[in-house]
Amino acid sequence: MKNLIIVLFCLIGLFTISLAQTSQVGSLSANVVKIECTKMFPFSEGIAVLRNEGDSWCAINSEGRMVIPYNTFIANGEDYDNIGFKAGLLKINLRTGHVGFINKKGESVIKPIYASAGDFNDYDFTLALKPNIGSGLKRIRQAVILHKNGREVPFPYTKFDANQISHDGLILVYSLGVPTLYGYIDKNAKVVVPEKYIHANPFSEGLASVAIKDKDGNTKWGFIDRTGAVVIPFQFSNEPLPFSNGLALIKPLKMPDFDYAFINKKGEIKLKLKVPGSNANSFAGQYKRDVTDITIGSFNGTVAGWWSKHDPGTIPTVLTFLNINGRTHNMDSALLSRGYVLKNVQSKIKDDKLVLSTDRGFGLFNTKGDVIIPPVFSKLTLFDNESHLAYAEKIGDNNQVTKGYINESGIFVIIMTAKSGW
């Protein structure tokens, strides 16, 4: 009896500590830094970009100290909510609209002379477009392969997209003839794989999916390596997903024992998925609600995920994760057992963690459904690896919204303040 009482007191103590810890999430640190601005962007590579009135921009470090002062630059980015440093550089523009790049000290690395440019990500080059030369029918628009040191290599194609650059450093290119044919060049514009495929995707983990027409006129997909050699024959009727964690998702037209499968780089089936009545479009690690019956994703870290429909009129979708051993884990049930109802997924998976929207708010969970940051926020991003801070918003008393950066305990350490009206 005495031992039972001790155990009960311990459990009550742990429960009380857990409640206390949860109640602290979303509160302000005793040493919170307050910064006057109108917009905060998520930390990236240890630096966060801020915007104030009058299109005035600055950058701060994880201590809230300004490292690039106001009125030094104007940030530029297609994804406005994710403006930040990538590969040590920040894309900026002049008021004329010309684009360039600065480093973390605010120093100009590439002068703002381009009409548009992609970000420098996992490689030391990107694609950029120079301003038009001439006018009317004589107008010339030149694209270049822009290296991180500022070196330009003429890009011998009319159309380009920065997403054409693969993580393996090759650029997907295509002709403008009929039919459109695809091939690959390197960062010096040297042809690596001639334009001969009717469809193609960027390389991933050394392989790229490409398509041809077979002798009957049917589209067939296979995989090539960086030399252009076919390593997985042209046998798939549906477009495969790119390789991730050594596996690629395929969807055969019809197989008796599976609807989807993951293959290895030899084309061997490693995992089979049987999903009756499935009719899906794939999406590479971007989880979202969908109107199709099931939406499968490629492996993102150690898991792949999909949304699948429940009974009509009840819960519309279920998020399930699959590990490389073929075991599945239902996230809706996992969260429900912890007292939360899953509403949506708000981020990619990073280090086996992701931001989820629940009936109580946004929180950070691992792929097993364990709570990392309780869902008390109205907005939340993933944590930056260098600063260990995440952008968050929390609705408090009188509907006042706290906006700023939280630490890995969920405490605000830097917050936004508005200009005083007095």
C-alpha positions in Angstrom: 0.0 0.0 0.0 2.8 2.4 0.9 4.6 1.6 -2.4 1.3 2.3 -4.3 0.9 5.7 -2.6 4.5 6.6 -3.5 3.9 5.6 -7.2 0.7 7.7 -7.3 2.5 10.7 -5.8 5.2 10.3 -8.5 2.6 10.1 -11.3 0.8 13.1 -9.9 4.1 15.0 -9.7 5.0 14.1 -13.3 1.6 15.2 -14.5 1.9 18.5 -12.6 5.3 19.1 -14.1 4.0 18.3 -17.6 1.1 20.8 -17.1 3.5 23.4 -15.8 5.8 22.9 -18.8 2.9 23.1 -21.2 1.5 26.3 -19.6 4.9 27.9 -20.1 4.8 27.3 -23.9 4.0 30.5 -25.7 5.0 32.7 -22.8 7.7 35.4 -22.9 11.2 34.8 -21.7 12.3 37.0 -18.8 14.9 38.5 -21.1 12.8 38.7 -24.2 14.2 41.0 -26.9 11.6 43.4 -28.4 12.2 44.7 -32.0 10.1 47.3 -33.7 9.2 46.0 -37.2 6.1 45.2 -39.3 7.2 41.7 -40.6 9.5 38.9 -39.4 10.7 36.1 -41.6 11.8 32.7 -40.4 15.4 32.2 -39.4 17.6 30.6 -42.0 21.2 29.7 -41.5 21.3 31.6 -38.2 20.0 34.9 -39.6 16.5 36.3 -39.8 15.3 39.1 -42.2 13.0 41.8 -40.9 10.9 44.4 -42.7 9.7 47.7 -41.4 7.6 50.6 -42.7 8.7 52.2 -45.9 10.1 49.0 -47.4 13.0 49.2 -45.0 14.8 45.9 -44.3 17.4 44.6 -41.9 18.8 41.3 -40.6 19.3 40.0 -37.0 21.1 37.1 -35.4 19.7 34.7 -32.8 20.4 37.1 -30.0 18.2 39.8 -31.7 21.2 41.9 -32.5 21.2 43.6 -35.9 23.9 42.3 -38.1 22.8 44.1 -41.3 21.3 47.6 -40.6 18.1 49.0 -42.0 18.1 50.6 -45.5 21.0 48.5 -46.7 19.0 46.2 -48.9 15.6 45.2 -50.2 15.0 41.5 -50.0 13.7 39.6 -53.0 12.1 36.2 -53.2 9.3 34.4 -55.0 8.3 32.7 -51.8 7.6 35.8 -49.8 6.9 34.1 -46.5 10.3 32.2 -46.7 12.7 35.0 -47.6 16.1 34.2 -46.0 19.7 33.2 -46.5 20.5 30.2 -48.7 24.0 28.8 -49.1 25.3 32.0 -47.2 23.7 34.5 -49.6 20.5 36.5 -49.6 18.8 37.6 -52.8 18.1 41.3 -52.9 16.9 43.8 -55.5 17.1 47.5 -56.2 14.0 49.7 -56.5 14.5 49.3 -60.2 13.8 45.6 -59.8 17.3 44.4 -60.6 18.4 41.3 -58.6 21.7 40.6 -56.9 23.1 38.8 -53.7 24.7 39.9 -50.4 26.5 37.9 -47.7 25.8 37.7 -44.0 27.8 40.9 -43.4 25.6 42.8 -45.9 28.4 43.0 -48.4 27.6 42.8 -52.1 28.8 39.5 -53.6 26.9 39.6 -56.9 25.9 43.0 -58.1 22.1 43.6 -58.7 22.2 43.6 -62.5 19.8 40.7 -63.3 16.1 40.8 -64.2 15.6 37.6 -62.2 17.6 34.8 -60.6 17.2 31.6 -58.7 18.6 31.0 -55.2 21.9 29.3 -54.5 21.0 26.2 -52.6 23.0 23.0 -52.6 25.2 24.0 -55.4 27.5 26.9 -56.3 25.5 28.1 -59.3 22.0 29.1 -60.3 20.2 30.4 -63.4 19.7 34.1 -64.0 18.1 36.3 -66.6 19.7 39.5 -67.8 17.6 42.6 -68.6 16.3 42.8 -72.1 18.6 44.3 -74.7 16.9 46.4 -77.4 13.2 46.7 -78.0 10.4 45.4 -80.2 11.3 42.5 -82.5 15.0 43.2 -81.9 14.7 42.7 -78.2 17.1 40.1 -76.8 16.7 38.2 -73.6 19.8 36.4 -72.4 19.8 33.7 -69.7 23.1 32.8 -68.0 24.4 30.1 -65.6 25.4 32.3 -62.7 28.2 31.0 -60.5 28.6 32.0 -56.9 31.8 33.9 -57.6 29.9 36.0 -60.2 31.2 34.2 -63.3 28.6 33.9 -66.1 28.2 31.1 -68.6 25.7 31.8 -71.5 22.7 29.6 -71.1 21.8 28.5 -74.6 18.1 28.1 -74.1 15.2 30.5 -74.4 13.2 29.2 -71.4 14.5 28.3 -67.9 13.4 27.6 -64.4 15.7 27.5 -61.4 13.9 24.3 -60.4 15.6 22.7 -63.4 18.8 22.4 -61.4 19.1 19.1 -59.7 20.8 18.4 -56.4 23.4 16.5 -58.4 24.4 19.7 -60.2 23.0 19.0 -63.6 20.5 21.3 -65.4 17.4 19.9 -67.1 17.0 21.6 -70.5 14.5 21.3 -73.3 14.1 22.3 -76.9 11.2 24.4 -78.2 10.6 22.2 -81.3 7.7 19.8 -81.9 7.8 17.5 -80.1 9.6 19.1 -77.1 12.6 17.0 -76.2 14.6 17.0 -72.9 18.2 16.6 -72.0 20.8 17.7 -69.4 23.8 20.1 -69.3 26.4 20.8 -66.6 27.2 24.2 -64.9 29.5 25.1 -67.8 26.7 24.5 -70.4 28.4 21.4 -71.6 25.9 18.8 -73.0 25.9 15.7 -70.7 22.8 14.0 -72.0 21.5 15.1 -75.4 17.8 16.3 -75.8 16.1 13.1 -76.8 13.4 12.3 -74.1 9.8 13.3 -74.4 9.6 13.9 -70.6 12.2 14.2 -67.9 12.8 15.2 -64.3 15.8 16.6 -62.4 18.3 14.2 -61.1 18.0 12.9 -57.5 20.5 10.7 -55.8 22.3 10.2 -59.0 19.4 9.0 -61.1 16.7 10.8 -63.2 13.4 9.6 -64.5 12.9 10.1 -68.2 10.4 8.9 -70.8 10.2 7.7 -74.4 7.6 6.4 -76.8 7.7 2.6 -77.2 7.1 0.9 -80.6 3.3 1.0 -80.0 3.4 4.8 -79.3 2.9 4.4 -75.5 4.8 6.5 -73.0 7.2 4.5 -70.9 9.4 5.8 -68.0 12.8 4.6 -66.9 15.8 5.9 -65.1 19.2 7.1 -66.4 22.4 7.9 -64.5 24.5 11.1 -64.9 26.3 9.7 -68.0 23.0 9.1 -69.7 23.2 5.3 -69.4 19.8 3.6 -68.8 20.0 1.8 -65.4 16.3 1.0 -65.0 14.6 0.0 -68.3 11.7 1.9 -69.8 8.8 -0.1 -68.3 6.6 2.2 -66.2 3.4 3.6 -67.7 3.0 6.2 -64.9 5.6 8.8 -64.0 7.7 7.6 -61.0 8.7 9.8 -58.1 12.4 10.8 -57.7 14.7 8.6 -55.6 14.8 9.5 -51.9 16.6 7.5 -49.3 17.5 5.0 -52.0 13.9 4.3 -53.0 11.5 5.6 -55.6 7.7 5.3 -55.7 6.0 3.7 -58.7 2.3 3.1 -59.6 1.7 0.3 -62.1 -1.4 0.4 -64.3 -2.6 -2.9 -62.8 -1.0 -5.5 -60.5 -2.8 -8.3 -58.7 -1.0 -7.9 -55.4 -0.2 -4.2 -55.0 -1.2 -0.7 -56.1 2.0 1.1 -55.4 5.6 0.0 -54.8 9.0 1.4 -53.8 11.9 0.2 -56.0 15.6 0.4 -55.3 18.2 1.7 -57.7 18.4 -1.6 -59.5 14.7 -1.5 -60.2 13.9 -4.2 -57.7 10.7 -3.9 -55.7 11.5 -3.5 -52.0 8.0 -2.5 -50.6 4.5 -3.2 -51.9 1.4 -1.1 -50.9 -2.1 -2.5 -51.4 -4.6 0.3 -51.3 -8.0 -0.8 -52.7 -9.8 1.8 -54.9 -6.8 4.1 -55.0 -6.6 6.8 -57.7 -3.8 9.1 -56.8 -1.3 11.8 -57.8 2.0 11.6 -56.1 3.7 14.4 -54.3 7.4 14.4 -53.2 7.2 14.8 -49.4 4.7 17.7 -49.5 1.8 16.5 -47.4 -1.6 18.1 -48.0 -5.3 17.3 -48.1 -6.4 16.1 -51.5 -9.6 15.3 -53.3 -8.3 12.0 -54.6 -8.8 8.8 -52.7 -5.1 8.6 -51.7 -2.0 10.7 -52.2 1.3 8.9 -51.7 4.7 10.6 -51.0 8.3 9.7 -51.5 10.6 9.0 -48.5 11.5 12.1 -46.6 14.1 11.1 -44.1 13.1 7.7 -42.6 9.4 7.8 -43.5 7.1 8.2 -46.5 3.5 9.4 -46.0 0.1 9.6 -47.6 -3.3 10.9 -47.0 -6.1 8.3 -47.5 -9.9 8.8 -47.3 -12.0 7.5 -44.5 -15.7 6.6 -44.8 -17.6 9.3 -46.7 -19.2 11.8 -44.4 -17.0 11.1 -41.4 -13.3 11.9 -41.0 -12.2 13.0 -44.5 -8.6 11.9 -44.5 -6.0 10.0 -42.5 -2.3 10.7 -42.4 -0.2 7.5 -42.4 3.6 7.1 -42.3 5.5 4.2 -43.7 9.0 3.3 -42.6 11.7 1.6 -44.8 10.8 -1.7 -43.2 7.2 -1.5 -44.5 5.6 -0.7 -41.1 2.8 1.9 -41.1 1.9 4.4 -38.4 -1.4 6.2 -38.3 -0.9 9.8 -37.2 -4.6 10.6 -36.7 -4.9 7.9 -34.1 -1.6 8.7 -32.5 -2.6 12.3 -32.0 -6.1 11.4 -30.8 -4.6 9.2 -28.1 -2.8 12.3 -26.9 -6.0 14.4 -26.9 -5.6 16.2 -30.2 -7.5 16.0 -33.5 -5.3 16.3 -36.6 -6.5 19.0 -39.0 -3.7 19.4 -41.5 0.1 19.3 -42.1 1.8 22.6 -42.2 5.4 21.7 -43.1 7.8 19.3 -44.7 9.4 16.6 -42.5 12.8 17.8 -41.1 14.8 15.5 -38.8 11.7 13.3 -38.4 9.7 16.3 -37.1 6.9 18.3 -38.7 4.4 21.1 -37.9 0.8 19.9 -37.6 -2.4 21.8 -37.3 -4.7 20.4 -34.6 -8.0 21.4 -33.1 -6.0 23.3 -30.4 -3.6 25.0 -32.7 -0.2 24.5 -34.4 2.5 22.4 -32.7 5.6 20.5 -33.5 5.4 16.6 -33.5 7.7 13.8 -34.5 6.6 11.2 -37.0 5.4 8.9 -34.2 2.9 11.5 -33.0 4.9 12.5 -29.9 4.5 16.2 -28.9 7.7 18.2 -29.2 6.1 21.7 -28.9 2.5 21.6 -27.7 -0.1 23.0 -30.2 -0.8 26.4 -28.7 0.2 28.6 -31.6 -1.8 30.1 -34.5 1.2 29.9 -36.7 4.5 28.0 -36.4 7.5 27.1 -38.7 10.2 24.5 -38.4 13.3 25.3 -36.4 16.4 26.7 -38.1 19.4 24.4 -37.5 21.8 27.2 -36.7 19.8 29.6 -34.5 17.6 26.8 -33.1 14.7 29.3 -33.3 11.3 29.1 -35.1 8.9 31.8 -36.1 5.6 31.6 -34.2 2.4 33.5 -33.5 0.1 33.1 -30.5 -3.3 34.6 -29.8 -3.6 35.7 -26.2 -6.0 37.7 -24.1 -8.2 40.2 -25.8 -7.2 38.5 -29.1 -3.8 40.2 -29.0 -1.3 38.3 -31.2 2.3 37.8 -30.1 4.6 37.4 -33.1 8.2 36.5 -32.9 10.7 33.7 -32.5 10.5 30.8 -30.0 13.3 28.6 -28.6 13.1 24.8 -28.5 11.2 25.0 -25.3 8.4 27.0 -27.0 9.3 30.3 -25.2 9.3 33.6 -27.1 12.8 35.0 -26.9 12.4 37.7 -29.6 9.1 39.4 -30.4 7.8 42.1 -32.7 6.5 45.4 -31.4 4.6 48.0 -33.2 5.5 51.7 -33.3 4.0 53.7 -30.5 1.1 56.0 -31.4 2.2 58.5 -28.8 
